[in-house]
Amino acid sequence: MKLYKLEASNWRAFFGGPNIEDEDRIERDVITIAQTPNCDAFLLLANDTFDELELLDSVPTGFDFTYCQEWGLTVDKDVVDRVITDLGKKADPWKPPHPSYCLI
């Protein structure tokens, strides 16, 4: 999976309107896993390539983990790998995720 950063100022351009009934809404196969405390940027995981987003090769600092808050607020490489493993389990609970699914 790829780790992306989305600035809040680009949210509407990337996802379209905020309501499900909005005609300009764009469905994206992404998972939001973290946000800055003031919600000005978000970290997303995706299998697809999105040229309009900033592709990251490491987990930046300054983000709070939001995917599963019972895991804590810290987001780092190990937490991102845990999310990827969790997503794999949800997709097919009987099949362990392939090691190539790990972020870094």
Biopython code that builds the backbone (N, CA, C, O; Angstrom):
import numpy as np
from Bio.PDB.StructureBuilder import StructureBuilder

atoms = [
    (1, "MET", "N", (0.839, -1.177, 0.000)),
    (1, "MET", "CA", (0.000, 0.000, 0.000)),
    (1, "MET", "C", (0.885, 1.242, 0.000)),
    (1, "MET", "O", (2.039, 1.214, 0.427)),
    (2, "LYS", "N", (0.305, 2.321, -0.491)),
    (2, "LYS", "CA", (1.024, 3.594, -0.571)),
    (2, "LYS", "C", (0.481, 4.544, 0.496)),
    (2, "LYS", "O", (-0.716, 4.567, 0.786)),
    (3, "LEU", "N", (1.390, 5.322, 1.066)),
    (3, "LEU", "CA", (1.021, 6.317, 2.066)),
    (3, "LEU", "C", (1.039, 7.688, 1.412)),
    (3, "LEU", "O", (2.035, 8.094, 0.813)),
    (4, "TYR", "N", (-0.083, 8.397, 1.538)),
    (4, "TYR", "CA", (-0.230, 9.726, 0.943)),
    (4, "TYR", "C", (-0.566, 10.757, 2.000)),
    (4, "TYR", "O", (-1.123, 10.440, 3.051)),
    (5, "LYS", "N", (-0.215, 12.003, 1.701)),
    (5, "LYS", "CA", (-0.628, 13.136, 2.519)),
    (5, "LYS", "C", (-1.584, 13.988, 1.699)),
    (5, "LYS", "O", (-1.306, 14.319, 0.546)),
    (6, "LEU", "N", (-2.715, 14.338, 2.304)),
    (6, "LEU", "CA", (-3.707, 15.193, 1.670)),
    (6, "LEU", "C", (-3.885, 16.441, 2.528)),
    (6, "LEU", "O", (-4.258, 16.352, 3.697)),
    (7, "GLU", "N", (-3.618, 17.592, 1.944)),
    (7, "GLU", "CA", (-3.844, 18.858, 2.641)),
    (7, "GLU", "C", (-5.349, 19.130, 2.671)),
    (7, "GLU", "O", (-6.057, 18.832, 1.709)),
    (8, "ALA", "N", (-5.831, 19.696, 3.773)),
    (8, "ALA", "CA", (-7.255, 19.990, 3.902)),
    (8, "ALA", "C", (-7.742, 20.912, 2.790)),
    (8, "ALA", "O", (-8.890, 20.816, 2.356)),
    (9, "SER", "N", (-6.879, 21.792, 2.335)),
    (9, "SER", "CA", (-7.262, 22.715, 1.265)),
    (9, "SER", "C", (-7.532, 21.995, -0.054)),
    (9, "SER", "O", (-8.155, 22.567, -0.950)),
    (10, "ASN", "N", (-7.077, 20.760, -0.185)),
    (10, "ASN", "CA", (-7.304, 19.969, -1.408)),
    (10, "ASN", "C", (-8.370, 18.892, -1.227)),
    (10, "ASN", "O", (-8.627, 18.110, -2.144)),
    (11, "TRP", "N", (-8.989, 18.849, -0.052)),
    (11, "TRP", "CA", (-9.966, 17.796, 0.254)),
    (11, "TRP", "C", (-11.103, 17.775, -0.766)),
    (11, "TRP", "O", (-11.413, 16.723, -1.326)),
    (12, "ARG", "N", (-11.721, 18.919, -1.009)),
    (12, "ARG", "CA", (-12.868, 18.964, -1.927)),
    (12, "ARG", "C", (-12.457, 18.630, -3.358)),
    (12, "ARG", "O", (-13.211, 17.972, -4.075)),
    (13, "ALA", "N", (-11.272, 19.073, -3.785)),
    (13, "ALA", "CA", (-10.802, 18.744, -5.137)),
    (13, "ALA", "C", (-10.588, 17.241, -5.285)),
    (13, "ALA", "O", (-10.818, 16.685, -6.359)),
    (14, "PHE", "N", (-10.154, 16.584, -4.220)),
    (14, "PHE", "CA", (-9.880, 15.147, -4.290)),
    (14, "PHE", "C", (-11.140, 14.300, -4.122)),
    (14, "PHE", "O", (-11.331, 13.322, -4.844)),
    (15, "PHE", "N", (-12.007, 14.676, -3.160)),
    (15, "PHE", "CA", (-13.194, 13.877, -2.864)),
    (15, "PHE", "C", (-14.494, 14.453, -3.411)),
    (15, "PHE", "O", (-15.516, 13.767, -3.380)),
    (16, "GLY", "N", (-14.492, 15.674, -3.904)),
    (16, "GLY", "CA", (-15.729, 16.293, -4.349)),
    (16, "GLY", "C", (-16.527, 16.803, -3.170)),
    (16, "GLY", "O", (-15.972, 17.070, -2.104)),
    (17, "GLY", "N", (-17.833, 16.938, -3.359)),
    (17, "GLY", "CA", (-18.707, 17.493, -2.326)),
    (17, "GLY", "C", (-18.744, 16.668, -1.066)),
    (17, "GLY", "O", (-18.473, 15.468, -1.093)),
    (18, "PRO", "N", (-19.082, 17.315, 0.057)),
    (18, "PRO", "CA", (-19.043, 16.634, 1.347)),
    (18, "PRO", "C", (-20.217, 15.690, 1.607)),
    (18, "PRO", "O", (-20.136, 14.838, 2.492)),
    (19, "ASN", "N", (-21.289, 15.828, 0.861)),
    (19, "ASN", "CA", (-22.475, 15.008, 1.111)),
    (19, "ASN", "C", (-22.595, 13.899, 0.074)),
    (19, "ASN", "O", (-22.232, 14.077, -1.089)),
    (20, "ILE", "N", (-23.103, 12.762, 0.507)),
    (20, "ILE", "CA", (-23.231, 11.592, -0.366)),
    (20, "ILE", "C", (-24.094, 11.893, -1.590)),
    (20, "ILE", "O", (-23.900, 11.298, -2.649)),
    (21, "GLU", "N", (-25.044, 12.814, -1.447)),
    (21, "GLU", "CA", (-25.927, 13.124, -2.572)),
    (21, "GLU", "C", (-25.350, 14.191, -3.501)),
    (21, "GLU", "O", (-25.945, 14.477, -4.540)),
    (22, "ASP", "N", (-24.208, 14.784, -3.154)),
    (22, "ASP", "CA", (-23.594, 15.793, -4.022)),
    (22, "ASP", "C", (-23.213, 15.175, -5.363)),
    (22, "ASP", "O", (-22.627, 14.093, -5.422)),
    (23, "GLU", "N", (-23.556, 15.880, -6.432)),
    (23, "GLU", "CA", (-23.274, 15.375, -7.776)),
    (23, "GLU", "C", (-21.792, 15.307, -8.077)),
    (23, "GLU", "O", (-21.359, 14.486, -8.887)),
    (24, "ASP", "N", (-20.997, 16.171, -7.428)),
    (24, "ASP", "CA", (-19.569, 16.182, -7.710)),
    (24, "ASP", "C", (-18.760, 15.287, -6.763)),
    (24, "ASP", "O", (-17.530, 15.332, -6.775)),
    (25, "ARG", "N", (-19.432, 14.486, -5.956)),
    (25, "ARG", "CA", (-18.739, 13.579, -5.027)),
    (25, "ARG", "C", (-17.938, 12.548, -5.823)),
    (25, "ARG", "O", (-18.427, 11.984, -6.801)),
    (26, "ILE", "N", (-16.693, 12.310, -5.385)),
    (26, "ILE", "CA", (-15.799, 11.361, -6.054)),
    (26, "ILE", "C", (-15.471, 10.240, -5.074)),
    (26, "ILE", "O", (-14.868, 10.485, -4.029)),
    (27, "GLU", "N", (-15.863, 9.025, -5.402)),
    (27, "GLU", "CA", (-15.552, 7.874, -4.558)),
    (27, "GLU", "C", (-14.095, 7.487, -4.773)),
    (27, "GLU", "O", (-13.656, 7.327, -5.912)),
    (28, "ARG", "N", (-13.354, 7.339, -3.702)),
    (28, "ARG", "CA", (-11.942, 6.956, -3.749)),
    (28, "ARG", "C", (-11.735, 5.739, -2.849)),
    (28, "ARG", "O", (-12.312, 5.656, -1.765)),
    (29, "ASP", "N", (-10.923, 4.814, -3.297)),
    (29, "ASP", "CA", (-10.595, 3.631, -2.506)),
    (29, "ASP", "C", (-9.366, 3.945, -1.656)),
    (29, "ASP", "O", (-8.256, 3.501, -1.951)),
    (30, "VAL", "N", (-9.588, 4.721, -0.593)),
    (30, "VAL", "CA", (-8.531, 5.129, 0.331)),
    (30, "VAL", "C", (-9.021, 4.951, 1.756)),
    (30, "VAL", "O", (-10.224, 4.916, 2.015)),
    (31, "ILE", "N", (-8.072, 4.838, 2.680)),
    (31, "ILE", "CA", (-8.371, 4.758, 4.103)),
    (31, "ILE", "C", (-7.652, 5.914, 4.784)),
    (31, "ILE", "O", (-6.435, 6.045, 4.658)),
    (32, "THR", "N", (-8.385, 6.748, 5.499)),
    (32, "THR", "CA", (-7.781, 7.815, 6.276)),
    (32, "THR", "C", (-7.315, 7.218, 7.597)),
    (32, "THR", "O", (-8.097, 6.609, 8.326)),
    (33, "ILE", "N", (-6.009, 7.404, 7.900)),
    (33, "ILE", "CA", (-5.467, 6.790, 9.110)),
    (33, "ILE", "C", (-4.990, 7.806, 10.151)),
    (33, "ILE", "O", (-4.786, 7.451, 11.311)),
    (34, "ALA", "N", (-4.811, 9.063, 9.747)),
    (34, "ALA", "CA", (-4.302, 10.056, 10.696)),
    (34, "ALA", "C", (-4.629, 11.460, 10.217)),
    (34, "ALA", "O", (-4.927, 11.688, 9.045)),
    (35, "GLN", "N", (-4.565, 12.399, 11.165)),
    (35, "GLN", "CA", (-4.779, 13.807, 10.838)),
    (35, "GLN", "C", (-3.941, 14.656, 11.779)),
    (35, "GLN", "O", (-3.572, 14.220, 12.869)),
    (36, "THR", "N", (-3.651, 15.856, 11.349)),
    (36, "THR", "CA", (-2.972, 16.781, 12.243)),
    (36, "THR", "C", (-3.971, 17.237, 13.302)),
    (36, "THR", "O", (-5.178, 17.184, 13.065)),
    (37, "PRO", "N", (-3.498, 17.683, 14.459)),
    (37, "PRO", "CA", (-4.420, 18.119, 15.524)),
    (37, "PRO", "C", (-5.381, 19.227, 15.082)),
    (37, "PRO", "O", (-6.507, 19.286, 15.575)),
    (38, "ASN", "N", (-4.966, 20.098, 14.172)),
    (38, "ASN", "CA", (-5.863, 21.162, 13.713)),
    (38, "ASN", "C", (-6.565, 20.801, 12.399)),
    (38, "ASN", "O", (-7.203, 21.658, 11.787)),
    (39, "CYS", "N", (-6.455, 19.557, 11.966)),
    (39, "CYS", "CA", (-7.151, 19.015, 10.788)),
    (39, "CYS", "C", (-6.771, 19.730, 9.483)),
    (39, "CYS", "O", (-7.609, 19.870, 8.592)),
    (40, "ASP", "N", (-5.525, 20.179, 9.366)),
    (40, "ASP", "CA", (-5.119, 20.816, 8.115)),
    (40, "ASP", "C", (-4.437, 19.854, 7.146)),
    (40, "ASP", "O", (-4.101, 20.234, 6.024)),
    (41, "ALA", "N", (-4.228, 18.593, 7.582)),
    (41, "ALA", "CA", (-3.652, 17.581, 6.692)),
    (41, "ALA", "C", (-4.033, 16.197, 7.207)),
    (41, "ALA", "O", (-4.284, 16.002, 8.397)),
    (42, "PHE", "N", (-4.069, 15.239, 6.275)),
    (42, "PHE", "CA", (-4.491, 13.878, 6.587)),
    (42, "PHE", "C", (-3.535, 12.886, 5.937)),
    (42, "PHE", "O", (-2.954, 13.165, 4.888)),
    (43, "LEU", "N", (-3.377, 11.716, 6.574)),
    (43, "LEU", "CA", (-2.608, 10.628, 5.976)),
    (43, "LEU", "C", (-3.590, 9.576, 5.474)),
    (43, "LEU", "O", (-4.505, 9.164, 6.188)),
    (44, "LEU", "N", (-3.382, 9.155, 4.242)),
    (44, "LEU", "CA", (-4.252, 8.174, 3.601)),
    (44, "LEU", "C", (-3.435, 6.981, 3.147)),
    (44, "LEU", "O", (-2.273, 7.128, 2.766)),
    (45, "LEU", "N", (-4.034, 5.800, 3.185)),
    (45, "LEU", "CA", (-3.454, 4.599, 2.603)),
    (45, "LEU", "C", (-4.278, 4.192, 1.395)),
    (45, "LEU", "O", (-5.507, 4.263, 1.419)),
    (46, "ALA", "N", (-3.599, 3.766, 0.340)),
    (46, "ALA", "CA", (-4.305, 3.342, -0.874)),
    (46, "ALA", "C", (-3.441, 2.381, -1.666)),
    (46, "ALA", "O", (-2.213, 2.432, -1.603)),
    (47, "ASN", "N", (-4.087, 1.516, -2.402)),
    (47, "ASN", "CA", (-3.377, 0.665, -3.357)),
    (47, "ASN", "C", (-3.182, 1.393, -4.679)),
    (47, "ASN", "O", (-2.224, 1.135, -5.408)),
    (48, "ASP", "N", (-4.090, 2.295, -4.976)),
    (48, "ASP", "CA", (-4.049, 3.028, -6.246)),
    (48, "ASP", "C", (-3.016, 4.146, -6.199)),
    (48, "ASP", "O", (-2.558, 4.545, -5.129)),
    (49, "THR", "N", (-2.658, 4.644, -7.381)),
    (49, "THR", "CA", (-1.750, 5.769, -7.508)),
    (49, "THR", "C", (-2.561, 7.036, -7.725)),
    (49, "THR", "O", (-3.458, 7.069, -8.567)),
    (50, "PHE", "N", (-2.244, 8.076, -6.966)),
    (50, "PHE", "CA", (-2.917, 9.361, -7.083)),
    (50, "PHE", "C", (-1.858, 10.441, -7.259)),
    (50, "PHE", "O", (-1.212, 10.856, -6.297)),
    (51, "ASP", "N", (-1.692, 10.884, -8.483)),
    (51, "ASP", "CA", (-0.678, 11.896, -8.779)),
    (51, "ASP", "C", (-0.974, 13.227, -8.099)),
    (51, "ASP", "O", (-0.061, 14.019, -7.866)),
    (52, "GLU", "N", (-2.237, 13.480, -7.780)),
    (52, "GLU", "CA", (-2.609, 14.752, -7.174)),
    (52, "GLU", "C", (-2.313, 14.809, -5.672)),
    (52, "GLU", "O", (-2.477, 15.860, -5.051)),
    (53, "LEU", "N", (-1.882, 13.695, -5.089)),
    (53, "LEU", "CA", (-1.533, 13.654, -3.672)),
    (53, "LEU", "C", (-0.027, 13.538, -3.504)),
    (53, "LEU", "O", (0.683, 13.113, -4.415)),
    (54, "GLU", "N", (0.446, 13.919, -2.333)),
    (54, "GLU", "CA", (1.868, 13.791, -2.013)),
    (54, "GLU", "C", (2.150, 12.368, -1.532)),
    (54, "GLU", "O", (1.676, 11.958, -0.472)),
    (55, "LEU", "N", (2.924, 11.619, -2.318)),
    (55, "LEU", "CA", (3.320, 10.262, -1.951)),
    (55, "LEU", "C", (4.466, 10.344, -0.951)),
    (55, "LEU", "O", (5.456, 11.037, -1.187)),
    (56, "LEU", "N", (4.328, 9.638, 0.161)),
    (56, "LEU", "CA", (5.338, 9.678, 1.220)),
    (56, "LEU", "C", (6.125, 8.375, 1.244)),
    (56, "LEU", "O", (5.576, 7.305, 0.981)),
    (57, "ASP", "N", (7.408, 8.472, 1.559)),
    (57, "ASP", "CA", (8.217, 7.261, 1.702)),
    (57, "ASP", "C", (8.494, 6.937, 3.168)),
    (57, "ASP", "O", (9.141, 5.935, 3.472)),
    (58, "SER", "N", (8.006, 7.783, 4.075)),
    (58, "SER", "CA", (8.091, 7.524, 5.506)),
    (58, "SER", "C", (6.925, 8.230, 6.189)),
    (58, "SER", "O", (6.255, 9.073, 5.592)),
    (59, "VAL", "N", (6.698, 7.878, 7.431)),
    (59, "VAL", "CA", (5.588, 8.460, 8.183)),
    (59, "VAL", "C", (6.047, 9.785, 8.795)),
    (59, "VAL", "O", (6.998, 9.805, 9.576)),
    (60, "PRO", "N", (5.387, 10.882, 8.452)),
    (60, "PRO", "CA", (5.794, 12.181, 9.002)),
    (60, "PRO", "C", (5.353, 12.347, 10.459)),
    (60, "PRO", "O", (4.466, 11.643, 10.940)),
    (61, "THR", "N", (5.980, 13.272, 11.131)),
    (61, "THR", "CA", (5.580, 13.595, 12.502)),
    (61, "THR", "C", (4.473, 14.645, 12.472)),
    (61, "THR", "O", (4.209, 15.259, 11.439)),
    (62, "GLY", "N", (3.838, 14.835, 13.614)),
    (62, "GLY", "CA", (2.823, 15.875, 13.730)),
    (62, "GLY", "C", (1.413, 15.409, 13.420)),
    (62, "GLY", "O", (0.505, 16.231, 13.301)),
    (63, "PHE", "N", (1.214, 14.104, 13.286)),
    (63, "PHE", "CA", (-0.110, 13.553, 12.994)),
    (63, "PHE", "C", (-0.601, 12.713, 14.159)),
    (63, "PHE", "O", (0.191, 12.054, 14.833)),
    (64, "ASP", "N", (-1.908, 12.736, 14.398)),
    (64, "ASP", "CA", (-2.552, 11.872, 15.384)),
    (64, "ASP", "C", (-3.221, 10.720, 14.654)),
    (64, "ASP", "O", (-3.894, 10.917, 13.643)),
    (65, "PHE", "N", (-3.033, 9.531, 15.169)),
    (65, "PHE", "CA", (-3.598, 8.322, 14.589)),
    (65, "PHE", "C", (-5.106, 8.309, 14.808)),
    (65, "PHE", "O", (-5.565, 8.539, 15.928)),
    (66, "THR", "N", (-5.887, 8.044, 13.760)),
    (66, "THR", "CA", (-7.349, 8.054, 13.868)),
    (66, "THR", "C", (-8.012, 6.757, 13.412)),
    (66, "THR", "O", (-9.207, 6.572, 13.641)),
    (67, "TYR", "N", (-7.273, 5.862, 12.778)),
    (67, "TYR", "CA", (-7.870, 4.642, 12.217)),
    (67, "TYR", "C", (-8.528, 3.790, 13.306)),
    (67, "TYR", "O", (-9.649, 3.311, 13.133)),
    (68, "CYS", "N", (-7.833, 3.607, 14.414)),
    (68, "CYS", "CA", (-8.355, 2.813, 15.531)),
    (68, "CYS", "C", (-7.776, 3.419, 16.803)),
    (68, "CYS", "O", (-6.691, 3.034, 17.238)),
    (69, "GLN", "N", (-8.489, 4.355, 17.395)),
    (69, "GLN", "CA", (-7.929, 5.125, 18.498)),
    (69, "GLN", "C", (-7.625, 4.294, 19.733)),
    (69, "GLN", "O", (-6.856, 4.731, 20.589)),
    (70, "GLU", "N", (-8.204, 3.116, 19.845)),
    (70, "GLU", "CA", (-7.859, 2.273, 20.992)),
    (70, "GLU", "C", (-6.410, 1.776, 20.886)),
    (70, "GLU", "O", (-5.857, 1.272, 21.863)),
    (71, "TRP", "N", (-5.795, 1.917, 19.702)),
    (71, "TRP", "CA", (-4.369, 1.580, 19.535)),
    (71, "TRP", "C", (-3.478, 2.729, 19.993)),
    (71, "TRP", "O", (-2.259, 2.563, 20.044)),
    (72, "GLY", "N", (-4.038, 3.877, 20.324)),
    (72, "GLY", "CA", (-3.279, 5.052, 20.735)),
    (72, "GLY", "C", (-3.285, 6.111, 19.651)),
    (72, "GLY", "O", (-3.855, 5.909, 18.579)),
    (73, "LEU", "N", (-2.649, 7.242, 19.931)),
    (73, "LEU", "CA", (-2.618, 8.350, 18.974)),
    (73, "LEU", "C", (-1.340, 8.404, 18.153)),
    (73, "LEU", "O", (-1.280, 9.116, 17.150)),
    (74, "THR", "N", (-0.321, 7.664, 18.563)),
    (74, "THR", "CA", (0.961, 7.707, 17.856)),
    (74, "THR", "C", (0.858, 6.973, 16.533)),
    (74, "THR", "O", (0.342, 5.858, 16.460)),
    (75, "VAL", "N", (1.359, 7.618, 15.488)),
    (75, "VAL", "CA", (1.401, 6.976, 14.176)),
    (75, "VAL", "C", (2.862, 6.933, 13.728)),
    (75, "VAL", "O", (3.538, 7.958, 13.636)),
    (76, "ASP", "N", (3.322, 5.719, 13.454)),
    (76, "ASP", "CA", (4.680, 5.494, 12.969)),
    (76, "ASP", "C", (4.649, 4.302, 12.023)),
    (76, "ASP", "O", (3.579, 3.774, 11.721)),
    (77, "LYS", "N", (5.821, 3.875, 11.553)),
    (77, "LYS", "CA", (5.887, 2.786, 10.576)),
    (77, "LYS", "C", (5.211, 1.513, 11.099)),
    (77, "LYS", "O", (4.466, 0.858, 10.371)),
    (78, "ASP", "N", (5.474, 1.170, 12.358)),
    (78, "ASP", "CA", (4.886, -0.042, 12.925)),
    (78, "ASP", "C", (3.359, 0.035, 12.966)),
    (78, "ASP", "O", (2.679, -0.952, 12.688)),
    (79, "VAL", "N", (2.833, 1.186, 13.305)),
    (79, "VAL", "CA", (1.378, 1.367, 13.360)),
    (79, "VAL", "C", (0.783, 1.284, 11.952)),
    (79, "VAL", "O", (-0.263, 0.665, 11.758)),
    (80, "VAL", "N", (1.443, 1.902, 10.970)),
    (80, "VAL", "CA", (0.951, 1.834, 9.594)),
    (80, "VAL", "C", (0.966, 0.380, 9.111)),
    (80, "VAL", "O", (0.013, -0.067, 8.472)),
    (81, "ASP", "N", (2.024, -0.351, 9.408)),
    (81, "ASP", "CA", (2.075, -1.769, 9.037)),
    (81, "ASP", "C", (0.966, -2.560, 9.727)),
    (81, "ASP", "O", (0.405, -3.484, 9.138)),
    (82, "ARG", "N", (0.646, -2.204, 10.970)),
    (82, "ARG", "CA", (-0.448, -2.870, 11.688)),
    (82, "ARG", "C", (-1.788, -2.588, 11.014)),
    (82, "ARG", "O", (-2.631, -3.478, 10.906)),
    (83, "VAL", "N", (-1.984, -1.347, 10.560)),
    (83, "VAL", "CA", (-3.217, -1.007, 9.830)),
    (83, "VAL", "C", (-3.317, -1.845, 8.562)),
    (83, "VAL", "O", (-4.374, -2.400, 8.261)),
    (84, "ILE", "N", (-2.229, -1.937, 7.826)),
    (84, "ILE", "CA", (-2.229, -2.717, 6.582)),
    (84, "ILE", "C", (-2.561, -4.175, 6.874)),
    (84, "ILE", "O", (-3.331, -4.794, 6.140)),
    (85, "THR", "N", (-1.995, -4.721, 7.928)),
    (85, "THR", "CA", (-2.307, -6.095, 8.329)),
    (85, "THR", "C", (-3.779, -6.217, 8.697)),
    (85, "THR", "O", (-4.443, -7.176, 8.303)),
    (86, "ASP", "N", (-4.294, -5.243, 9.455)),
    (86, "ASP", "CA", (-5.699, -5.255, 9.854)),
    (86, "ASP", "C", (-6.624, -5.183, 8.640)),
    (86, "ASP", "O", (-7.629, -5.891, 8.582)),
    (87, "LEU", "N", (-6.289, -4.340, 7.683)),
    (87, "LEU", "CA", (-7.099, -4.247, 6.463)),
    (87, "LEU", "C", (-7.091, -5.565, 5.701)),
    (87, "LEU", "O", (-8.114, -5.975, 5.152)),
    (88, "GLY", "N", (-5.940, -6.228, 5.666)),
    (88, "GLY", "CA", (-5.858, -7.535, 5.012)),
    (88, "GLY", "C", (-6.730, -8.568, 5.692)),
    (88, "GLY", "O", (-7.366, -9.383, 5.024)),
    (89, "LYS", "N", (-6.767, -8.543, 7.019)),
    (89, "LYS", "CA", (-7.603, -9.479, 7.774)),
    (89, "LYS", "C", (-9.079, -9.220, 7.521)),
    (89, "LYS", "O", (-9.874, -10.154, 7.424)),
    (90, "LYS", "N", (-9.444, -7.936, 7.414)),
    (90, "LYS", "CA", (-10.849, -7.599, 7.162)),
    (90, "LYS", "C", (-11.266, -8.001, 5.756)),
    (90, "LYS", "O", (-12.416, -8.380, 5.533)),
    (91, "ALA", "N", (-10.335, -7.921, 4.803)),
    (91, "ALA", "CA", (-10.642, -8.294, 3.424)),
    (91, "ALA", "C", (-10.817, -9.800, 3.297)),
    (91, "ALA", "O", (-11.701, -10.264, 2.577)),
    (92, "ASP", "N", (-9.980, -10.565, 3.994)),
    (92, "ASP", "CA", (-10.048, -12.024, 3.965)),
    (92, "ASP", "C", (-9.530, -12.542, 5.301)),
    (92, "ASP", "O", (-8.323, -12.723, 5.465)),
    (93, "PRO", "N", (-10.426, -12.784, 6.263)),
    (93, "PRO", "CA", (-9.985, -13.150, 7.603)),
    (93, "PRO", "C", (-9.237, -14.478, 7.683)),
    (93, "PRO", "O", (-8.611, -14.759, 8.705)),
    (94, "TRP", "N", (-9.282, -15.301, 6.638)),
    (94, "TRP", "CA", (-8.624, -16.605, 6.662)),
    (94, "TRP", "C", (-7.254, -16.581, 6.010)),
    (94, "TRP", "O", (-6.527, -17.573, 6.061)),
    (95, "LYS", "N", (-6.892, -15.472, 5.403)),
    (95, "LYS", "CA", (-5.629, -15.395, 4.679)),
    (95, "LYS", "C", (-4.739, -14.323, 5.303)),
    (95, "LYS", "O", (-5.141, -13.163, 5.385)),
    (96, "PRO", "N", (-3.534, -14.696, 5.745)),
    (96, "PRO", "CA", (-2.634, -13.664, 6.277)),
    (96, "PRO", "C", (-2.179, -12.733, 5.163)),
    (96, "PRO", "O", (-2.066, -13.161, 4.015)),
    (97, "PRO", "N", (-1.914, -11.461, 5.480)),
    (97, "PRO", "CA", (-1.482, -10.527, 4.422)),
    (97, "PRO", "C", (-0.104, -10.897, 3.894)),
    (97, "PRO", "O", (0.753, -11.372, 4.638)),
    (98, "HIS", "N", (0.092, -10.678, 2.624)),
    (98, "HIS", "CA", (1.371, -10.931, 1.988)),
    (98, "HIS", "C", (2.383, -9.907, 2.486)),
    (98, "HIS", "O", (2.034, -8.735, 2.628)),
    (99, "PRO", "N", (3.635, -10.310, 2.759)),
    (99, "PRO", "CA", (4.633, -9.351, 3.259)),
    (99, "PRO", "C", (4.835, -8.128, 2.371)),
    (99, "PRO", "O", (5.247, -7.079, 2.868)),
    (100, "SER", "N", (4.559, -8.231, 1.080)),
    (100, "SER", "CA", (4.758, -7.090, 0.190)),
    (100, "SER", "C", (3.710, -5.997, 0.445)),
    (100, "SER", "O", (3.844, -4.892, -0.080)),
    (101, "TYR", "N", (2.677, -6.281, 1.236)),
    (101, "TYR", "CA", (1.680, -5.272, 1.549)),
    (101, "TYR", "C", (2.192, -4.246, 2.553)),
    (101, "TYR", "O", (1.588, -3.187, 2.719)),
    (102, "CYS", "N", (3.301, -4.553, 3.225)),
    (102, "CYS", "CA", (3.831, -3.623, 4.217)),
    (102, "CYS", "C", (4.298, -2.347, 3.536)),
    (102, "CYS", "O", (4.782, -2.366, 2.404)),
    (103, "LEU", "N", (4.146, -1.257, 4.235)),
    (103, "LEU", "CA", (4.400, 0.066, 3.678)),
    (103, "LEU", "C", (5.851, 0.271, 3.304)),
    (103, "LEU", "O", (6.147, 0.612, 2.159)),
    (104, "ILE", "N", (6.751, 0.075, 4.230)),
    (104, "ILE", "CA", (8.146, 0.440, 3.982)),
    (104, "ILE", "C", (9.043, -0.775, 4.192)),
    (104, "ILE", "O", (10.260, -0.679, 4.032)),
]
sb = StructureBuilder()
sb.init_structure("model")
sb.init_model(0)
sb.init_chain("A")
sb.init_seg("    ")
for serial, (resi, resn, name, xyz) in enumerate(atoms, 1):
    if name == "N":
        sb.init_residue(resn, " ", resi, " ")
    sb.init_atom(name, np.array(xyz, "f"), 0.0, 1.0, " ", f" {name:<3s}", serial, name[0])
structure = sb.get_structure()
